[in-house]
Amino acid sequence: MPVISYKDLSKYLEDRGSDPFLSVYLIYGEELLVQGAFDELLDALIPASRRSINYDPLDGTQANVHEVIERVNTFSLLPGTKVIALRDSRIFYTRQDKERLLGNARQAYEDDNLKKAAGHLLSLLGLLNLAFDDIDKTNRSKSLGPDYASGEDNRWLDETLIYCRENNLPVPAARDDSRTLQLAIAKGFPGNNHLIITTDMVDKRRGLYKTLSSEGMIIDCSVPKGARRADRIAQEAVLAERKNAILGAGQKTMNQAAYHALYEKTGFDLRTFSSNLEKLVSYIGDRRQITIEDVESVLPRTKIDPIYELTNALADRSPEQTLFFLDSILSSDVHPLQAFAAMINQIRKLLLVKDFVESPYGRNWQAACPYDYFQKHVIAAVVEYDRELLDQLDRWQTMLNEEADPPHSGIPVKKKKKKSKTATDLLIAKNPKNAYPIFQLFKKSERYTKEELLEAVYALNEADKRLKSSGQNPKLVLEKIIIDICGK
């Protein structure tokens, strides 16, 4: 069977007619969408009145794959359909998914679900072949990295570890469960027995995924997380679906201003968005419409801003917005040095644009030009400028190499052209086919003079020294440099 979107599940169930259900279904992606698709599929497979005996849900963060296979291969005591559900499975996770599992564990802890947090943590320990002692306060930074050293920010990890120990939860043995499950699915299950697997992510390159798609059905509930226009359109469509469902159920309405205010509070976090909208429906009582005043009165801001919001505000020369986004991203556990590096990179890009504009390549640039003009008359020159810059960097690199390792007399030296490692950091147009962000960068560069940008580079260098040697509060150092740069 092909992979289908969660939007097509209802049609599949309606068109199935008398055809038998497949032996295995995989549902993956956005948590709330996965839950909705799972409920719809389970309702079609087995009525609620018969689930006490013929429905067997298992916690995927703790269940043993061999136990799952044994249960789905066991005939039911009563005739009819039997469903085994492996919920929140980690079957596609690998050692490279450490940050994702730790993030899931922390989110579950913040949702007051220690059992679920422990399940995520145990899955990670099994994948990494670690014991509890390996992630205690003394060994944690070595096993998980310096970001997870003991401290107030990682209290969630301490308390989750205590929960695991107090409840004698075992760390699962490291093994290739995905291969075991793949072979079992390929072999087949008893006729009326069905397995439903839910997970937040998959690896389409794995044999398990290919076997699931050939022997069963995969229901895709994923939503792109990026910031491209296509990604944002997909996210907005999902939020609109959710908004209409919740407002329709409560017989409420919401104007665009209120909706945008709600989105600004949550970003694309479907669970928080839904929860907050349900709060608003309850808050207004008998009133019909949710207003922007309701949103501002009731909801806190939980949106996690991407780091490009900080750099865009810096390029816009808006100290208020830059300080706002700095506070936002630092509150979401972005390291101060990461934010600082992004600011440095943005100033360097703006300075490069200024150099381009003052060079012969920039003779066609006009500050008031429209995007069409930029595409036709400027972007090609930007590509040429970048190419010349790369050539110059290569020449400098060759000179430095020769000075560091001069040729010995009488011994021929085979020269090797070596691409500068810094070249990719110094391009204006890394992707000239997508010219609009470059056009925006040129527009923003007009808010600074070249002299101001050179002063900003000097100020950033001084701030770098303070960040790495003075012991000052990093946030205060970053706030000062923002005010210095934007306020000139």
C-alpha positions as CSV (number, residue, x, y, z in Angstrom):
1,M,0.0,0.0,0.0
2,P,1.3,3.6,-0.6
3,V,2.1,6.1,2.0
4,I,-0.9,8.3,2.6
5,S,-1.4,11.7,4.3
6,Y,-3.5,11.8,7.5
7,K,-5.9,13.9,5.5
8,D,-6.7,10.9,3.3
9,L,-7.3,8.4,6.1
10,S,-11.1,9.0,6.2
11,K,-11.3,8.4,2.5
12,Y,-9.3,5.2,2.8
13,L,-11.6,3.9,5.5
14,E,-14.7,4.9,3.5
15,D,-13.5,3.3,0.3
16,R,-12.2,0.1,1.9
17,G,-15.6,-1.5,1.6
18,S,-15.4,-5.2,2.4
19,D,-11.6,-5.4,1.9
20,P,-9.8,-6.7,5.0
21,F,-7.7,-4.3,7.1
22,L,-3.9,-4.6,6.7
23,S,-1.9,-6.4,9.3
24,V,0.3,-3.4,10.3
25,Y,-0.1,0.4,10.2
26,L,2.6,3.0,11.0
27,I,1.4,6.5,12.0
28,Y,4.2,9.1,12.4
29,G,4.7,12.9,12.7
30,E,3.1,15.7,14.7
31,E,1.8,14.4,18.0
32,L,-1.8,15.7,17.9
33,L,-2.2,14.7,14.3
34,V,-0.9,11.2,15.1
35,Q,-3.3,11.0,18.0
36,G,-6.3,12.0,15.8
37,A,-5.3,9.5,13.0
38,F,-4.8,6.7,15.6
39,D,-8.2,7.3,17.2
40,E,-9.9,7.3,13.8
41,L,-8.1,4.0,12.7
42,L,-8.8,2.3,16.0
43,D,-12.5,3.2,15.9
44,A,-12.7,1.6,12.5
45,L,-10.8,-1.5,13.5
46,I,-12.5,-2.3,16.8
47,P,-15.5,-0.8,18.6
48,A,-14.9,0.7,22.0
49,S,-17.3,-1.9,23.6
50,R,-14.9,-4.7,22.6
51,R,-11.6,-3.1,23.6
52,S,-11.4,-4.5,27.1
53,I,-10.3,-7.9,25.8
54,N,-9.3,-7.4,22.1
55,Y,-7.3,-4.2,22.4
56,D,-3.8,-4.2,23.9
57,P,-1.9,-0.9,24.1
58,L,1.8,-0.9,24.9
59,D,4.1,2.0,25.9
60,G,6.7,2.3,23.1
61,T,9.2,4.0,25.4
62,Q,9.4,0.9,27.6
63,A,7.9,-2.1,25.7
64,N,10.2,-4.9,24.6
65,V,10.0,-5.6,20.9
66,H,10.0,-9.3,21.4
67,E,7.0,-8.9,23.8
68,V,5.2,-6.9,21.1
69,I,5.8,-9.5,18.5
70,E,4.7,-12.3,20.9
71,R,1.4,-10.5,21.7
72,V,0.5,-9.7,18.1
73,N,1.2,-13.4,17.2
74,T,-1.1,-14.6,20.0
75,F,-4.6,-15.5,19.1
76,S,-7.4,-13.7,20.9
77,L,-9.5,-15.6,23.5
78,L,-12.6,-14.3,21.7
79,P,-13.3,-14.3,18.0
80,G,-12.9,-11.2,15.9
81,T,-10.4,-8.4,15.4
82,K,-7.4,-8.0,17.8
83,V,-5.3,-4.9,17.9
84,I,-1.9,-4.4,19.5
85,A,-0.8,-0.7,19.6
86,L,2.8,0.2,20.1
87,R,2.4,3.9,21.2
88,D,5.2,6.5,21.1
89,S,7.7,4.0,19.7
90,R,11.4,4.7,19.5
91,I,12.0,2.0,16.9
92,F,13.5,4.4,14.3
93,Y,15.8,6.2,16.8
94,T,19.6,5.9,16.6
95,R,22.5,7.2,18.6
96,Q,22.4,10.3,16.4
97,D,19.0,11.2,17.8
98,K,20.4,12.0,21.3
99,E,19.3,15.6,21.3
100,R,15.8,14.7,20.1
101,L,15.3,12.1,22.8
102,L,16.6,14.5,25.5
103,G,14.3,17.2,24.2
104,N,11.3,14.9,24.3
105,A,12.3,13.8,27.9
106,R,12.5,17.4,29.0
107,Q,9.2,18.3,27.4
108,A,7.5,15.4,29.1
109,Y,9.0,16.5,32.5
110,E,7.7,20.0,31.9
111,D,4.3,18.5,31.2
112,D,4.4,16.8,34.6
113,N,4.6,13.4,33.0
114,L,7.6,11.8,34.8
115,K,6.8,8.4,33.6
116,K,7.0,9.5,29.9
117,A,10.1,11.5,30.6
118,A,11.7,8.4,32.1
119,G,10.7,6.3,29.1
120,H,12.5,8.7,26.7
121,L,15.6,8.8,29.0
122,L,15.7,5.0,29.2
123,S,15.5,4.7,25.4
124,L,18.4,7.0,25.1
125,L,20.5,5.1,27.6
126,G,19.8,1.9,25.8
127,L,20.8,3.4,22.5
128,L,24.0,4.8,23.9
129,N,24.8,1.7,26.0
130,L,24.9,3.8,29.2
131,A,24.0,3.1,32.8
132,F,22.5,5.4,35.4
133,D,25.9,6.2,36.9
134,D,27.1,7.5,33.5
135,I,24.6,10.4,33.6
136,D,24.8,11.3,37.3
137,K,26.0,14.8,38.2
138,T,29.7,13.8,38.2
139,N,29.8,12.0,34.8
140,R,27.0,13.7,32.9
141,S,29.0,16.2,31.0
142,K,31.3,13.5,29.7
143,S,28.5,11.2,28.6
144,L,26.0,13.7,27.3
145,G,28.1,16.8,26.6
146,P,28.8,20.0,28.5
147,D,25.3,21.4,27.9
148,Y,24.0,18.8,30.3
149,A,26.3,19.4,33.3
150,S,24.5,19.5,36.6
151,G,22.8,22.8,37.5
152,E,19.5,24.5,37.8
153,D,18.8,24.3,34.1
154,N,19.1,20.5,34.2
155,R,17.1,19.8,37.3
156,W,14.6,18.0,35.1
157,L,17.3,15.4,34.3
158,D,18.2,15.0,38.0
159,E,14.6,14.4,39.0
160,T,13.9,12.1,36.0
161,L,17.0,10.0,37.0
162,I,15.7,9.8,40.6
163,Y,12.3,8.6,39.3
164,C,14.0,5.9,37.3
165,R,16.0,4.6,40.3
166,E,13.2,4.8,42.8
167,N,10.9,2.8,40.5
168,N,13.7,0.3,39.6
169,L,13.2,0.9,35.9
170,P,15.7,-1.1,33.9
171,V,17.8,0.3,31.1
172,P,16.9,-1.6,27.9
173,A,19.7,-3.7,26.4
174,A,21.3,-2.3,23.3
175,R,20.1,-4.4,20.3
176,D,18.7,-3.9,16.8
177,D,15.0,-4.0,17.5
178,S,14.1,-2.5,14.1
179,R,15.6,-5.5,12.3
180,T,13.8,-7.9,14.6
181,L,10.5,-6.2,14.0
182,Q,11.1,-5.9,10.3
183,L,11.5,-9.7,10.0
184,A,8.4,-10.4,12.1
185,I,6.3,-8.1,9.9
186,A,7.7,-9.7,6.7
187,K,6.7,-13.1,8.1
188,G,3.2,-12.0,8.8
189,F,0.7,-12.1,11.7
190,P,-2.5,-14.2,12.3
191,G,-5.3,-13.1,10.0
192,N,-7.4,-11.0,12.5
193,N,-4.5,-9.6,14.4
194,H,-3.3,-6.1,13.7
195,L,-0.3,-4.0,14.8
196,I,-0.5,-0.1,15.0
197,I,2.8,1.7,15.6
198,T,2.9,5.4,16.4
199,T,6.1,7.5,16.5
200,D,7.2,11.1,16.0
201,M,9.9,10.4,13.4
202,V,11.0,7.8,10.9
203,D,14.0,7.0,8.8
204,K,12.9,6.3,5.3
205,R,16.2,4.7,4.4
206,R,15.8,1.9,6.9
207,G,14.6,-1.6,5.9
208,L,11.9,-1.5,8.5
209,Y,10.3,1.5,6.8
210,K,10.4,-0.2,3.4
211,T,8.9,-3.4,4.9
212,L,6.1,-1.4,6.6
213,S,5.2,0.4,3.3
214,S,5.1,-2.9,1.4
215,E,3.4,-5.1,3.9
216,G,1.1,-2.5,5.5
217,M,0.3,1.2,5.4
218,I,2.1,4.3,6.5
219,I,0.1,7.3,7.5
220,D,2.1,10.5,7.3
221,C,1.2,13.2,9.9
222,S,4.4,15.1,9.6
223,V,4.5,18.9,9.2
224,P,7.6,20.7,7.9
225,K,9.4,22.7,10.6
226,G,11.5,25.0,8.4
227,A,11.1,28.7,7.7
228,R,10.8,28.5,3.9
229,R,7.6,29.9,2.4
230,A,6.4,26.4,1.5
231,D,7.0,25.3,5.0
232,R,5.1,28.2,6.5
233,I,2.2,27.6,4.2
234,A,2.0,24.0,5.3
235,Q,2.2,25.0,9.0
236,E,-0.5,27.7,8.6
237,A,-2.8,25.2,6.9
238,V,-2.5,22.8,9.8
239,L,-3.1,25.5,12.4
240,A,-6.1,26.7,10.4
241,E,-7.6,23.1,10.4
242,R,-7.1,23.0,14.2
243,K,-8.5,26.4,14.7
244,N,-11.6,25.7,12.7
245,A,-12.2,22.4,14.5
246,I,-11.9,23.9,18.0
247,L,-13.9,27.0,17.2
248,G,-16.5,25.0,15.4
249,A,-17.0,22.6,18.4
250,G,-17.4,25.5,20.8
251,Q,-19.5,27.6,18.3
252,K,-17.1,30.5,18.6
253,T,-15.4,32.8,16.1
254,M,-12.1,34.6,16.0
255,N,-11.0,37.5,13.7
256,Q,-7.6,37.7,12.0
257,A,-6.1,40.1,14.5
258,A,-6.8,37.7,17.4
259,Y,-5.6,34.8,15.4
260,H,-2.3,36.5,14.6
261,A,-1.9,37.5,18.2
262,L,-2.4,33.9,19.2
263,Y,0.1,32.7,16.7
264,E,2.6,35.2,17.9
265,K,2.2,33.8,21.4
266,T,2.8,30.1,20.4
267,G,4.4,29.9,17.0
268,F,4.0,26.5,15.3
269,D,3.5,24.4,18.4
270,L,0.3,22.5,17.6
271,R,-0.3,21.2,21.1
272,T,0.2,24.6,22.8
273,F,-1.8,26.4,20.1
274,S,-4.7,24.0,20.6
275,S,-4.5,24.2,24.4
276,N,-4.4,28.0,24.4
277,L,-7.3,28.2,21.9
278,E,-9.4,25.9,24.1
279,K,-8.5,28.1,27.1
280,L,-9.8,31.1,25.2
281,V,-13.0,29.3,24.3
282,S,-13.6,28.6,27.9
283,Y,-12.5,32.1,29.0
284,I,-15.1,34.0,27.0
285,G,-18.0,32.0,28.2
286,D,-21.2,32.8,26.5
287,R,-19.6,35.5,24.3
288,R,-19.4,34.5,20.7
289,Q,-16.2,36.1,19.4
290,I,-12.6,35.8,20.7
291,T,-10.8,39.2,20.5
292,I,-7.2,40.3,20.5
293,E,-7.8,41.7,24.0
294,D,-8.7,38.2,25.2
295,V,-5.5,36.8,23.8
296,E,-3.4,39.4,25.4
297,S,-5.2,39.1,28.8
298,V,-5.1,35.3,29.1
299,L,-2.1,33.8,27.3
300,P,1.6,33.9,28.1
301,R,4.2,34.0,25.2
302,T,5.6,30.5,24.8
303,K,6.8,30.8,21.2
304,I,10.4,29.8,20.6
305,D,11.9,32.2,18.2
306,P,14.4,31.0,15.6
307,I,17.8,32.7,15.8
308,Y,17.3,34.4,12.4
309,E,14.7,36.7,14.1
310,L,17.5,38.1,16.1
311,T,19.8,38.7,13.2
312,N,17.0,40.2,11.1
313,A,16.2,42.6,13.8
314,L,19.9,43.5,14.1
315,A,20.0,44.1,10.3
316,D,16.8,46.2,10.6
317,R,18.7,48.3,13.2
318,S,15.9,48.0,15.7
319,P,17.3,47.8,19.2
320,E,13.9,47.1,20.8
321,Q,13.2,44.1,18.6
322,T,16.8,42.8,18.7
323,L,16.8,42.9,22.5
324,F,13.4,41.2,22.6
325,F,14.5,38.4,20.4
326,L,17.8,38.0,22.3
327,D,15.8,37.5,25.5
328,S,13.5,35.1,23.7
329,I,16.2,32.8,22.3
330,L,18.3,32.9,25.4
331,S,15.2,31.8,27.4
332,S,14.8,28.8,25.0
333,D,18.3,27.5,26.0
334,V,20.3,28.9,23.0
335,H,23.8,29.4,24.3
336,P,24.9,33.1,24.4
337,L,28.0,32.4,22.3
338,Q,25.7,30.9,19.6
339,A,23.7,34.1,19.5
340,F,26.8,36.2,19.5
341,A,28.2,34.2,16.5
342,A,25.0,34.8,14.6
343,M,25.3,38.5,15.2
344,I,28.9,38.6,14.1
345,N,28.0,36.7,10.9
346,Q,25.2,39.2,10.1
347,I,27.4,42.2,10.5
348,R,30.0,40.6,8.3
349,K,27.4,39.9,5.6
350,L,26.2,43.6,5.7
351,L,29.8,44.7,5.5
352,L,30.3,42.5,2.4
353,V,27.3,44.0,0.8
354,K,28.7,47.5,1.4
355,D,32.0,46.5,-0.2
356,F,30.1,45.1,-3.2
357,V,28.1,48.3,-3.6
358,E,31.2,50.4,-3.5
359,S,33.0,48.1,-6.0
360,P,32.7,48.2,-9.8
361,Y,30.4,45.2,-9.5
362,G,27.8,47.2,-7.6
363,R,27.3,50.0,-10.2
364,N,23.7,48.8,-11.0
365,W,22.5,48.6,-7.4
366,Q,20.0,51.3,-6.4
367,A,18.6,51.5,-2.9
368,A,15.1,52.1,-4.1
369,C,15.1,49.4,-6.8
370,P,12.3,46.8,-6.9
371,Y,12.9,43.1,-6.7
372,D,12.5,42.5,-10.4
373,Y,15.2,45.0,-11.2
374,F,17.5,43.3,-8.6
375,Q,17.0,39.9,-10.3
376,K,17.7,41.3,-13.8
377,H,20.5,43.7,-13.1
378,V,22.2,43.0,-9.8
379,I,22.2,39.3,-8.8
380,A,24.5,38.2,-11.6
381,A,27.1,40.8,-10.5
382,V,26.8,39.5,-7.0
383,V,27.7,36.0,-8.2
384,E,30.7,37.4,-10.1
385,Y,31.8,39.4,-7.0
386,D,31.6,36.2,-4.9
387,R,33.7,34.3,-7.5
388,E,36.4,37.0,-7.5
389,L,36.4,37.0,-3.7
390,L,36.9,33.2,-3.6
391,D,39.7,33.5,-6.1
392,Q,41.4,36.1,-4.0
393,L,41.0,34.0,-0.8
394,D,42.6,31.1,-2.7
395,R,45.5,33.2,-3.7
396,W,46.1,34.4,-0.1
397,Q,45.9,30.8,1.1
398,T,48.5,29.7,-1.4
399,M,50.8,32.5,-0.3
400,L,50.4,31.6,3.3
401,N,51.1,27.9,2.6
402,E,54.2,28.8,0.7
403,E,55.5,31.0,3.5
404,A,54.7,28.4,6.1
405,D,56.4,25.6,4.1
406,P,58.9,27.1,1.6
407,P,60.2,24.8,-1.1
408,H,63.7,23.2,-0.5
409,S,66.4,24.1,-3.0
410,G,66.6,21.7,-6.0
411,I,63.5,19.7,-5.0
412,P,60.5,20.2,-7.2
413,V,57.3,20.9,-5.4
414,K,53.9,19.7,-6.7
415,K,51.5,22.5,-6.1
416,K,48.0,21.7,-5.0
417,K,45.2,24.2,-5.2
418,K,43.4,24.2,-1.9
419,K,40.1,25.8,-1.4
420,S,40.0,28.2,1.5
421,K,38.1,26.9,4.5
422,T,36.6,30.3,5.2
423,A,35.4,30.9,1.7
424,T,31.8,29.6,2.3
425,D,31.4,32.0,5.2
426,L,32.3,35.0,3.1
427,L,29.7,34.6,0.3
428,I,26.9,37.1,-0.2
429,A,24.9,34.7,-2.4
430,K,25.3,31.1,-1.3
431,N,22.1,30.3,-3.2
432,P,21.7,32.8,-6.0
433,K,18.7,30.9,-7.4
434,N,16.8,32.1,-4.3
435,A,17.5,35.8,-4.7
436,Y,14.8,37.3,-2.5
437,P,16.6,36.9,0.8
438,I,19.7,38.5,-0.8
439,F,17.6,41.4,-2.0
440,Q,16.3,41.9,1.5
441,L,19.9,41.8,2.9
442,F,20.8,44.6,0.4
443,K,17.8,46.7,1.5
444,K,18.7,46.2,5.2
445,S,22.3,47.2,4.5
446,E,21.1,50.7,3.6
447,R,20.3,51.3,7.3
448,Y,24.1,51.3,8.1
449,T,27.1,53.2,6.7
450,K,30.3,51.3,6.0
451,E,32.0,53.2,8.7
452,E,29.3,52.2,11.2
453,L,29.7,48.5,10.3
454,L,33.5,48.7,10.7
455,E,33.0,50.2,14.1
456,A,30.5,47.4,14.8
457,V,33.2,44.8,13.9
458,Y,35.6,46.5,16.4
459,A,32.9,46.6,19.1
460,L,32.1,42.9,18.5
461,N,35.8,42.0,18.9
462,E,35.9,43.8,22.3
463,A,32.7,42.1,23.3
464,D,34.2,38.7,22.4
465,K,37.1,39.4,24.8
466,R,34.7,40.3,27.6
467,L,32.6,37.2,26.9
468,K,35.5,34.8,27.1
469,S,37.7,36.3,29.8
470,S,35.9,38.8,32.1
471,G,33.3,36.6,33.8
472,Q,30.6,39.2,33.1
473,N,27.0,38.2,32.6
474,P,26.9,37.1,28.9
475,K,23.4,38.5,28.5
476,L,24.4,41.9,29.7
477,V,27.4,41.9,27.3
478,L,25.2,41.0,24.4
479,E,22.6,43.6,25.3
480,K,25.3,46.3,25.5
481,I,26.7,45.4,22.1
482,I,23.2,45.5,20.6
483,I,22.6,49.0,21.9
484,D,26.0,50.1,20.7
485,I,25.5,48.8,17.2
486,C,21.9,49.7,16.7
487,G,22.1,53.1,18.4
488,K,25.0,54.6,16.5
